[in-house]
């Protein structure tokens, strides 16, 4: 067993786009620019007391990234309870639409995903021509993420060492060693991150979005597209600022009423179902490394994981891959069924004792480049947000009871979702929220999008969020993988485009 890695709520939309790039070489076309809306002076009205200077700040956009985009920063208070205290600059990037009548703020998920990178690297291939024509698409790095007062912990070489650490938390000695290793990481985060570490939470990030709306988008209402964790960020915004919601798409919904344990169980079951869906598909392909019935194929994968647990696999780079990294690489393609061929290729090698393909997938999941550098702090930001957003029971008895339950829920992957309490037991700041349903009283209808075979945010969560929001419609995609818009369903894409660009919400209950 290896050190528990964060498997939940990864920035799946962005990672899926990266993995797709391994399979299909795509080209990007430069943005064309276009007329820029001057903004509505009413956008800055109604600023909360003490925050007026943030809402009315002078935000200037400048060409960036080779002139294909515009970039700027927006200043926000580190602590909303003390707006006269420390401030932080959030990094924003904008792709201009030819006939834009407003701005669309986007978030790829996480927590810890970079909206800046999403717009820079993926927007022109992920979003429809209609959406890109109708909006200036703005991506931002939320507080604590990459370019925006990032959570900073250890060096790249130390990150490699963390991934190589092994212990068995099912044993007392292994759990003690795991706590000690995590405590060293947490101490490093506290030493290197500054005051933002105490305020890297979703409620604060949602409040940042309202400052972005007023100061950078200069709109009275916020138009927003959020994936995965970005749906939690969006529903939090809608709860806090119901009258400022314009058009809001929440794709791959997280149910904000669930606690940490309920989320973990839901995802363990979701990924187990995804393993079975992958095997069913794989068995129809000539290059599939498993054979026989669906259950026999899954059992062969379980046996492979047991083998890697006992002995890490060698790779052609000279590095080895242990079972936690192996599972992170295995899970990544399950976010998008178009990436299942990459999983098959990696498994073919792994069954032969070569972990090279799976290590490459694990490196992508960890944002590790081929030169050994890490291109983001997503895992550190992920930890910071979750430790402030959720309470966890880190007692050995509670975690072992949960581990036993997770193994029943997910015989293939459940044990790798266990012992999550280790991540936050020694976090220096207490959680700042209690799970609760979203509460929305605004007049603008919200669009929730759910995928029936979504492993990371199970479809039931989309149904739950739609009910909680009240003034909302649910759009369902009968498909596999995480999230729906921009993944190839013309039915979904047309419905979302019509809602965003034409202001026509689909009928609640529409299925694609």
C-alpha positions as CSV (number, residue, x, y, z in Angstrom):
1,X,0.0,0.0,0.0
2,X,1.3,3.5,-0.7
3,X,0.6,6.9,0.7
4,X,-3.0,7.9,0.0
5,X,-3.2,10.2,-2.9
6,X,-6.1,12.7,-3.5
7,X,-8.3,11.0,-6.0
8,X,-11.4,13.1,-5.6
9,X,-12.7,16.0,-7.7
10,X,-9.7,16.3,-10.0
11,X,-9.9,19.0,-12.7
12,X,-11.3,16.4,-15.0
13,X,-12.4,18.5,-17.9
14,X,-8.9,19.9,-18.3
15,X,-7.1,16.5,-17.7
16,X,-9.4,14.8,-20.2
17,X,-8.4,17.4,-22.8
18,X,-4.7,16.8,-22.0
19,X,-5.0,13.0,-22.4
20,X,-7.0,13.4,-25.6
21,X,-4.0,15.3,-26.9
22,X,-2.0,12.1,-26.6
23,X,-4.4,10.3,-28.9
24,X,-5.3,13.0,-31.5
25,X,-3.0,15.8,-32.6
26,X,-5.1,18.9,-32.7
27,X,-4.3,22.4,-33.9
28,X,-5.3,25.7,-32.4
29,X,-6.3,28.8,-34.3
30,X,-5.6,32.3,-33.0
31,X,-8.4,34.4,-31.6
32,X,-9.7,37.1,-33.8
33,X,-10.4,39.7,-31.2
34,X,-13.5,41.9,-31.6
35,X,-15.4,44.7,-30.1
36,X,-15.1,44.9,-26.4
37,X,-18.2,45.7,-24.3
38,X,-17.6,48.8,-22.3
39,X,-19.4,47.3,-19.3
40,X,-22.4,48.5,-17.3
41,X,-21.7,51.1,-14.7
42,X,-24.3,49.4,-12.5
43,X,-22.0,46.4,-12.3
44,X,-20.1,47.9,-9.3
45,X,-23.2,48.9,-7.4
46,X,-24.3,47.0,-4.3
47,X,-20.8,46.1,-3.3
48,X,-20.7,44.6,0.2
49,X,-19.6,47.1,2.9
50,X,-15.8,47.4,3.1
51,X,-15.3,45.9,-0.3
52,X,-16.1,48.9,-2.5
53,X,-12.4,49.5,-3.5
54,X,-12.2,45.9,-4.9
55,X,-15.5,46.2,-6.9
56,X,-14.5,49.5,-8.4
57,X,-10.8,48.8,-9.1
58,X,-9.5,49.8,-12.5
59,X,-8.9,46.6,-14.4
60,X,-6.9,46.9,-17.6
61,X,-6.6,44.1,-20.1
62,X,-3.4,43.7,-22.2
63,X,-2.4,41.3,-25.0
64,X,-0.7,38.2,-23.8
65,X,0.3,34.6,-24.9
66,X,1.7,35.7,-28.2
67,X,-1.1,38.2,-28.7
68,X,-3.8,35.6,-29.0
69,X,-5.4,36.5,-25.7
70,X,-5.8,39.3,-23.3
71,X,-4.6,39.0,-19.6
72,X,-5.0,41.0,-16.4
73,X,-5.1,40.6,-12.7
74,X,-7.9,41.4,-10.2
75,X,-7.1,42.2,-6.6
76,X,-9.1,40.5,-3.8
77,X,-8.9,40.5,-0.1
78,X,-7.2,37.5,1.4
79,X,-9.6,37.4,4.3
80,X,-13.1,38.7,3.6
81,X,-13.7,39.2,7.3
82,X,-10.8,41.7,7.2
83,X,-10.9,43.5,3.8
84,X,-8.4,46.1,5.0
85,X,-5.8,43.4,5.5
86,X,-3.7,41.4,3.1
87,X,-4.7,41.3,-0.6
88,X,-3.9,38.9,-3.5
89,X,-3.9,39.2,-7.2
90,X,-5.9,36.7,-9.2
91,X,-4.7,35.9,-12.8
92,X,-7.2,36.1,-15.6
93,X,-7.1,35.4,-19.3
94,X,-9.6,36.3,-22.0
95,X,-10.3,34.9,-25.4
96,X,-12.3,37.5,-27.3
97,X,-15.3,36.6,-29.4
98,X,-16.0,38.2,-32.8
99,X,-19.5,39.2,-31.9
100,X,-19.3,39.1,-28.1
101,X,-22.1,40.8,-26.2
102,X,-20.7,39.9,-22.8
103,X,-18.2,37.7,-20.9
104,X,-18.5,34.0,-19.8
105,X,-16.4,33.0,-16.8
106,X,-15.3,29.4,-16.8
107,X,-13.8,27.0,-14.3
108,X,-12.5,23.5,-15.2
109,X,-12.8,21.9,-11.8
110,X,-10.5,20.6,-9.1
111,X,-10.4,22.2,-6.7
112,X,-7.0,23.2,-8.0
113,X,-7.7,23.4,-11.8
114,X,-6.4,26.4,-13.7
115,X,-9.1,28.2,-15.6
116,X,-6.3,30.3,-17.1
117,X,-4.8,27.2,-18.7
118,X,-8.2,25.9,-19.7
119,X,-8.8,28.9,-21.8
120,X,-5.3,29.1,-23.1
121,X,-4.9,25.5,-24.0
122,X,-8.3,24.0,-24.6
123,X,-11.1,26.6,-25.2
124,X,-10.6,26.8,-29.0
125,X,-11.1,23.1,-29.4
126,X,-13.4,22.3,-26.5
127,X,-16.0,25.0,-26.9
128,X,-18.3,25.4,-29.9
129,X,-17.8,28.1,-32.6
130,X,-21.2,29.5,-31.5
131,X,-20.1,30.0,-27.9
132,X,-16.7,31.4,-28.9
133,X,-18.4,33.8,-31.2
134,X,-21.0,35.0,-28.7
135,X,-18.8,35.5,-25.6
136,X,-15.5,36.8,-24.5
137,X,-14.4,33.6,-22.5
138,X,-12.6,34.4,-19.3
139,X,-10.6,31.9,-17.4
140,X,-9.1,32.5,-14.0
141,X,-6.9,30.8,-11.5
142,X,-8.9,30.7,-8.2
143,X,-7.2,31.8,-5.0
144,X,-4.4,29.3,-4.1
145,X,-4.1,28.0,-7.6
146,X,-1.0,28.3,-9.8
147,X,-0.7,32.0,-10.7
148,X,-3.1,33.3,-7.9
149,X,-1.3,33.3,-4.6
150,X,-0.6,29.6,-5.0
151,X,-0.4,27.1,-2.3
152,X,3.3,26.2,-2.3
153,X,4.7,23.2,-0.5
154,X,7.8,21.3,-1.7
155,X,10.2,21.2,-4.6
156,X,9.7,19.1,-7.7
157,X,12.2,16.5,-6.6
158,X,10.4,16.3,-3.2
159,X,7.2,15.8,-5.1
160,X,8.7,12.8,-6.8
161,X,9.8,11.5,-3.5
162,X,6.3,11.9,-2.1
163,X,4.9,9.8,-4.9
164,X,7.5,7.1,-4.2
165,X,6.7,6.9,-0.5
166,X,5.1,3.5,0.5
167,X,3.4,2.4,3.7
168,X,0.5,0.2,4.6
169,X,-2.1,2.3,6.6
170,X,-4.0,-0.9,7.4
171,X,-1.2,-1.6,9.9
172,X,-0.5,0.6,12.9
173,X,3.1,1.2,11.9
174,X,2.1,2.0,8.4
175,X,-0.6,4.5,9.5
176,X,1.9,6.2,11.9
177,X,4.4,6.5,9.1
178,X,1.8,7.9,6.7
179,X,0.6,10.5,9.3
180,X,4.3,11.6,9.8
181,X,4.9,11.9,6.1
182,X,1.8,14.0,5.6
183,X,2.7,16.2,8.6
184,X,6.0,17.0,6.9
185,X,4.1,18.0,3.8
186,X,1.6,20.1,5.7
187,X,4.4,21.9,7.6
188,X,6.1,22.7,4.3
189,X,2.9,24.1,2.9
190,X,2.5,26.3,5.9
191,X,6.0,27.5,5.7
192,X,5.9,28.5,2.0
193,X,2.3,29.5,1.2
194,X,1.8,32.7,3.2
195,X,-1.5,34.0,4.7
196,X,-3.6,32.7,1.8
197,X,-3.3,29.2,3.1
198,X,-5.8,30.0,5.8
199,X,-8.4,31.3,3.3
200,X,-8.2,28.9,0.4
201,X,-11.8,27.8,0.6
202,X,-14.8,27.7,-1.8
203,X,-16.9,30.4,-0.1
204,X,-14.0,32.9,-0.4
205,X,-13.4,31.8,-4.0
206,X,-17.1,32.4,-4.9
207,X,-16.8,35.9,-3.4
208,X,-13.8,36.5,-5.6
209,X,-16.0,35.6,-8.6
210,X,-18.3,38.5,-7.8
211,X,-15.4,40.9,-7.7
212,X,-14.3,39.5,-11.1
213,X,-17.9,40.0,-12.4
214,X,-17.9,43.6,-11.4
215,X,-14.3,44.7,-12.0
216,X,-13.2,42.6,-15.0
217,X,-16.4,41.5,-16.8
218,X,-18.2,44.7,-15.9
219,X,-21.6,43.0,-16.0
220,X,-24.5,43.3,-13.7
221,X,-25.0,39.6,-13.8
222,X,-22.4,36.7,-14.0
223,X,-22.6,34.3,-16.9
224,X,-20.7,31.2,-15.9
225,X,-19.7,27.7,-17.0
226,X,-18.3,25.4,-14.4
227,X,-17.3,21.7,-14.6
228,X,-17.0,19.2,-11.8
229,X,-15.8,21.1,-8.7
230,X,-16.6,24.2,-10.7
231,X,-20.3,23.3,-10.2
232,X,-19.8,23.5,-6.4
233,X,-18.1,26.9,-6.9
234,X,-21.1,28.0,-9.1
235,X,-23.8,26.7,-6.7
236,X,-22.0,28.5,-3.9
237,X,-22.0,31.7,-5.9
238,X,-25.7,31.3,-6.7
239,X,-26.5,30.8,-3.0
240,X,-24.5,33.9,-2.0
241,X,-25.4,36.2,-4.9
242,X,-28.8,35.0,-6.3
243,X,-29.7,38.3,-8.0
244,X,-26.4,38.4,-9.8
245,X,-26.7,35.1,-11.6
246,X,-27.2,35.5,-15.3
247,X,-26.7,32.3,-17.4
248,X,-25.1,29.5,-15.3
249,X,-24.2,26.0,-16.6
250,X,-23.1,23.5,-13.9
251,X,-21.8,20.4,-15.7
252,X,-20.8,17.3,-13.8
253,X,-22.5,18.4,-10.6
254,X,-21.2,18.0,-7.1
255,X,-24.0,17.9,-4.4
256,X,-23.0,20.5,-1.8
257,X,-25.2,18.8,0.9
258,X,-22.9,15.7,1.0
259,X,-20.2,15.3,3.6
260,X,-16.7,13.9,3.0
261,X,-17.7,10.3,3.7
262,X,-20.7,10.4,1.4
263,X,-18.7,11.9,-1.5
264,X,-16.0,9.3,-1.1
265,X,-18.4,6.4,-1.2
266,X,-20.2,7.9,-4.2
267,X,-17.0,8.2,-6.2
268,X,-15.8,4.8,-5.2
269,X,-19.0,3.3,-6.6
270,X,-18.8,5.5,-9.6
271,X,-15.3,4.5,-10.6
272,X,-16.1,0.8,-10.0
273,X,-19.0,1.1,-12.5
274,X,-16.6,2.9,-14.9
275,X,-14.1,0.0,-14.6
276,X,-16.9,-2.4,-15.6
277,X,-18.0,-0.1,-18.5
278,X,-14.4,0.1,-19.7
279,X,-14.0,-3.7,-19.6
280,X,-17.2,-4.3,-21.5
281,X,-15.9,-2.0,-24.2
282,X,-12.4,-3.4,-24.1
283,X,-13.6,-7.0,-24.6
284,X,-15.0,-6.0,-28.0
285,X,-11.6,-4.8,-29.2
286,X,-8.9,-6.9,-30.7
287,X,-6.1,-5.4,-28.6
288,X,-7.8,-5.9,-25.3
289,X,-5.4,-7.3,-22.7
290,X,-8.2,-9.1,-20.8
291,X,-10.6,-11.8,-22.0
292,X,-13.6,-13.9,-21.0
293,X,-16.6,-12.5,-19.3
294,X,-16.9,-8.9,-17.9
295,X,-16.3,-10.2,-14.4
296,X,-13.3,-12.2,-15.4
297,X,-11.8,-9.1,-17.1
298,X,-12.3,-7.0,-14.0
299,X,-10.8,-9.8,-11.9
300,X,-7.7,-9.8,-14.1
301,X,-7.3,-6.1,-13.5
302,X,-7.7,-6.6,-9.8
303,X,-5.0,-9.3,-9.9
304,X,-2.7,-6.8,-11.7
305,X,-3.2,-4.2,-9.0
306,X,-2.4,-6.8,-6.3
307,X,0.8,-7.6,-8.2
308,X,1.8,-4.0,-8.5
309,X,1.0,-3.5,-4.8
310,X,3.6,-6.2,-4.0
311,X,6.2,-5.1,-6.5
312,X,6.3,-1.8,-8.4
313,X,6.7,-2.1,-12.1
314,X,9.8,-1.0,-14.0
315,X,9.6,1.6,-16.9
316,X,11.7,2.5,-19.9
317,X,12.7,5.8,-18.1
318,X,14.4,4.0,-15.3
319,X,11.7,5.0,-12.8
320,X,9.4,2.6,-11.2
321,X,5.7,3.0,-10.6
322,X,4.0,1.9,-7.3
323,X,0.4,1.0,-6.9
324,X,-0.9,4.4,-5.9
325,X,0.7,6.1,-9.0
326,X,-0.5,3.1,-11.0
327,X,-4.1,3.7,-9.8
328,X,-3.9,7.4,-10.5
329,X,-2.8,6.6,-14.1
330,X,-5.5,4.0,-14.4
331,X,-8.2,6.3,-13.2
332,X,-7.3,9.2,-15.5
333,X,-8.7,7.8,-18.8
334,X,-11.9,6.7,-17.0
335,X,-12.9,10.4,-17.0
336,X,-13.5,10.3,-20.8
337,X,-14.3,7.2,-22.8
338,X,-12.5,8.6,-25.8
339,X,-9.3,8.0,-23.8
340,X,-10.0,4.4,-23.1
341,X,-7.7,3.3,-26.0
342,X,-4.9,5.0,-24.0
343,X,-5.8,2.9,-21.0
344,X,-5.8,-0.2,-23.1
345,X,-2.3,0.6,-24.4
346,X,-1.0,1.2,-21.0
347,X,-2.5,-2.0,-19.6
348,X,-1.1,-4.1,-22.4
349,X,2.4,-3.0,-21.3
350,X,1.6,-3.4,-17.6
351,X,0.4,-7.0,-18.0
352,X,3.8,-7.7,-19.6
353,X,5.6,-6.1,-16.7
354,X,6.2,-2.7,-18.3
355,X,4.7,0.2,-16.4
356,X,5.9,2.9,-18.9
357,X,2.5,3.7,-20.3
358,X,0.8,3.9,-16.9
359,X,3.5,6.1,-15.5
360,X,3.0,8.5,-18.4
361,X,-0.7,8.7,-17.5
362,X,0.1,9.1,-13.8
363,X,2.5,11.9,-14.6
364,X,-0.2,13.7,-16.6
365,X,-2.5,13.3,-13.6
366,X,0.2,14.8,-11.4
367,X,1.0,17.6,-13.9
368,X,4.6,16.3,-14.2
369,X,6.4,17.2,-17.4
370,X,8.9,14.9,-19.2
371,X,11.8,17.0,-17.9
372,X,10.8,16.3,-14.3
373,X,9.2,19.6,-13.5
374,X,5.7,20.0,-12.3
375,X,3.5,22.5,-14.3
376,X,1.0,23.2,-11.5
377,X,0.3,23.1,-7.8
378,X,-3.1,21.4,-8.4
379,X,-2.6,18.6,-5.8
380,X,-1.5,21.1,-3.1
381,X,-4.4,23.5,-3.8
382,X,-6.8,20.4,-3.9
383,X,-5.7,19.5,-0.4
384,X,-6.0,23.1,0.9
385,X,-9.5,23.5,-0.4
386,X,-10.7,20.2,0.9
387,X,-9.3,20.6,4.3
388,X,-11.1,23.9,4.7
389,X,-14.3,22.9,3.0
390,X,-14.9,19.5,4.7
391,X,-14.5,17.9,8.1
392,X,-13.0,14.4,8.2
393,X,-12.7,11.8,11.0
394,X,-9.0,10.9,11.1
395,X,-9.3,8.4,14.0
396,X,-7.8,5.0,13.0
397,X,-11.0,3.2,13.9
398,X,-13.2,5.5,11.8
399,X,-10.8,5.3,8.8
400,X,-10.5,1.6,8.9
401,X,-14.3,1.2,9.2
402,X,-14.6,3.4,6.1
403,X,-11.9,1.4,4.3
404,X,-13.8,-1.8,4.8
405,X,-17.0,-0.2,3.5
406,X,-15.2,1.2,0.5
407,X,-13.7,-2.2,-0.4
408,X,-17.3,-3.5,-0.4
409,X,-18.5,-0.6,-2.5
410,X,-15.7,-0.9,-5.0
411,X,-13.7,-4.2,-4.9
412,X,-11.3,-2.9,-7.6
413,X,-10.5,0.7,-6.4
414,X,-12.2,1.2,-3.0
415,X,-9.1,0.8,-0.9
416,X,-7.4,3.6,-2.8
417,X,-10.2,6.0,-1.7
418,X,-9.6,5.1,1.9
419,X,-7.7,6.9,4.6
420,X,-8.5,10.3,3.3
421,X,-8.6,11.7,6.8
422,X,-4.8,11.5,6.8
423,X,-4.7,14.4,4.4
424,X,-6.2,17.0,6.9
425,X,-5.7,15.7,10.4
426,X,-2.8,18.0,11.0
427,X,-4.0,20.9,8.8
428,X,-3.3,24.1,10.7
429,X,-6.7,25.6,10.1
430,X,-10.2,24.3,10.9
431,X,-12.9,23.7,8.3
432,X,-14.9,26.8,7.6
433,X,-18.1,25.3,6.2
434,X,-20.7,22.7,7.0
435,X,-22.2,20.7,4.1
436,X,-25.6,22.1,3.2
437,X,-27.9,22.1,0.2
438,X,-27.6,24.9,-2.3
439,X,-30.2,27.6,-1.8
440,X,-31.1,29.7,-4.8
441,X,-33.8,32.4,-5.0
442,X,-32.7,34.2,-8.2
443,X,-34.9,34.8,-11.3
444,X,-32.5,33.5,-13.9
445,X,-32.9,29.7,-14.5
446,X,-29.7,27.6,-14.0
447,X,-28.8,24.7,-16.2
448,X,-27.5,21.6,-14.5
449,X,-25.9,18.9,-16.8
450,X,-25.5,15.3,-15.7
451,X,-23.9,12.3,-17.4
452,X,-25.5,8.9,-16.5
453,X,-22.1,7.1,-16.5
454,X,-20.1,9.8,-14.7
455,X,-17.7,8.2,-12.3
456,X,-16.4,11.3,-10.5
457,X,-19.7,13.1,-9.9
458,X,-22.4,10.4,-10.1
459,X,-25.6,11.3,-11.9
460,X,-27.7,11.3,-8.8
461,X,-25.7,14.3,-7.6
462,X,-26.9,16.3,-10.7
463,X,-30.5,15.3,-9.9
464,X,-30.0,16.4,-6.3
465,X,-28.5,19.8,-7.2
466,X,-31.2,20.5,-9.7
467,X,-33.8,19.9,-6.9
468,X,-31.9,22.1,-4.5
469,X,-31.6,25.0,-6.8
470,X,-35.3,25.1,-7.6
471,X,-35.2,27.5,-10.6
472,X,-33.2,25.1,-12.7
473,X,-33.4,22.6,-15.5
474,X,-31.6,19.3,-15.7
475,X,-30.0,18.2,-19.0
476,X,-29.0,14.5,-19.1
477,X,-26.5,12.9,-21.4
478,X,-26.7,9.1,-21.6
479,X,-23.0,8.4,-21.8
480,X,-19.8,7.4,-20.1
481,X,-17.2,9.7,-18.5
482,X,-17.1,12.9,-16.5
483,X,-19.0,16.0,-17.7
484,X,-20.8,16.4,-21.0
485,X,-20.4,19.8,-22.8
486,X,-17.6,19.8,-25.3
487,X,-17.2,16.0,-25.3
488,X,-18.8,15.2,-28.7
489,X,-22.6,15.1,-28.1
490,X,-24.2,17.6,-30.5
491,X,-27.4,17.3,-28.6
492,X,-25.8,18.5,-25.4
493,X,-23.6,21.1,-27.1
494,X,-26.6,22.6,-29.0
495,X,-28.7,22.7,-25.8
496,X,-26.0,24.4,-23.8
497,X,-25.2,26.8,-26.7
498,X,-28.9,27.7,-27.1
499,X,-29.1,28.4,-23.4
500,X,-26.0,30.5,-23.2
501,X,-26.0,32.3,-26.5
502,X,-29.7,32.5,-27.3
503,X,-31.0,32.6,-23.7
504,X,-33.3,29.6,-24.4
505,X,-33.2,27.1,-21.5
506,X,-33.9,23.5,-22.5
507,X,-36.9,21.8,-21.1
508,X,-36.3,20.4,-17.6
509,X,-35.7,16.7,-18.0
510,X,-34.2,16.8,-21.6
511,X,-32.2,13.7,-22.4
512,X,-29.5,13.3,-25.0
